[in-house]
């Protein structure tokens, strides 16, 4: 007769219930900043998460489970979650496609939430260690037994008669309050210097009234000295604790009047020097303020550099002049005044923009900007709105645009650019007609409008005109050393890529290095096959750039259509080599997408497989015969393009591109010959 313990019976019942149970439900979802997996099954009693070679492994108890994974990638991408498959031992393998980590949470019994976040996990996390082998469990040391006090025995308790506790001496509440108030007042008086304490108190037995010399507390005899605690308003202090300049020191609207500008200029520039050419500080200060009110920053700085005179506002005027000329002055005299409740907050934000919205007094900035003359609002408004947008404060940026529109019948160039930037941040289509009108205006605003048009064309996959590309190159050359240089450099690289000149787009990396990711995206979506072969077919010894999963997937799909399995596999996995050397790309891909219907498309090329010496002769002969028509059809591209009526410049570019394509094809087919 065999005896079976209760534990064995429970294990058999659990195994039988798991064998006939439904698959474990696995649901996925994409959220801002992380990807979520939800594993749900009421029969889960315990679970473990640990690191593996692919990423992580989830072990459920009872084990030997099956998982419903058919809809796992229906609503998410492979940006973070690369693969999801069951292991032979019943674990759930979670493969990651980025440098990410998982934060597990059990929100209730049977529901496990796994959130995949970017970056490394916290040091010492328990789920960052590998799981133990199946059948083994982590042993934890048992805690030592704590000695407990002996139980209470009422029979051995002391039966002495109850004795009342002695009453504690209590003082009256009003006496304690009066003593506390007296101590606080004496302390405040001593801190203000109105009360002085003597070293030796008078004797207690003395009945005579104490004099000032014998008293413990002496009131100072200085007449007219009041005791007060000085408290400064934080809104009137800078970040360094200094006093904020008053509104009257930066009241730009009062520096001009209603007379014609020529008449005001004649009066403002009269009497700058007196007898023996001595500078007249008051006249020079009035002239500087007049130039600042007009928005002439360079002229105001020239006056300050020409005449040497002392003024408390000299450094403030110099900073305001730089701001009017589109310059910034980090660490200048106005850098710590963004928190002021005066007009200094506006000029501080313009001269040295803070890194966060909390570091600036937005109501004071809007109030001071609204009081500026109309022409200064149009000049300073776009840069100020851009500062708010960079901080994520779209509401105040829209308020700046509304203030700029006040008093104008038609929207100015600055209003149009500010509105277009707000629409771009919100993901709305840009007003192309308005931007085309602003693009024709000379100056920096025309360049910014052209840059915004190129951004919209890059989003739509539309090629710019040759005049726009040449104009961007000229504007970028003129904008060197200014704030507009980086904006035009990025737009110029995008325009080159949209025009099909990916060689120059990649070569001008120095103009805007952060645009490389967009150039690769355009190459994957709209680039011709010749540019794809030139830049996406990388040697094994060279590394691949860090790109988003969607861009790498687009490059891999196009390379696979061209028959380049090895290069496609590298792009799919981001250059990493899997332990078994197998690709994780899906086998079924569309033959050709609509984005591949370009004017310079070439027939698909079959990449060489195993060496010819390792295969039958008839197979090698058949592949060579199939490759010959492909090479011939590639040669027909040149003949077809020569017959096309194009300009000499475009024809030369197309011809050079076709020659490079043909050389690539010959290099790929050389192992088959």
Beta strands, then each sheet from edge to edge (+ up, - down):
strand 1: 24-31
strand 2: 34-40
strand 3: 46-51
strand 4: 55-61
strand 5: 67-68
strand 6: 81-86
strand 7: 92-96
strand 8: 100-108
strand 9: 111-118
strand 10: 195-197
strand 11: 217-219
sheet 1: 5+ 1+ 2- 9+ 8-
sheet 2: 3+ 4- 7+ 6-
sheet 3: 10+ 11-
end
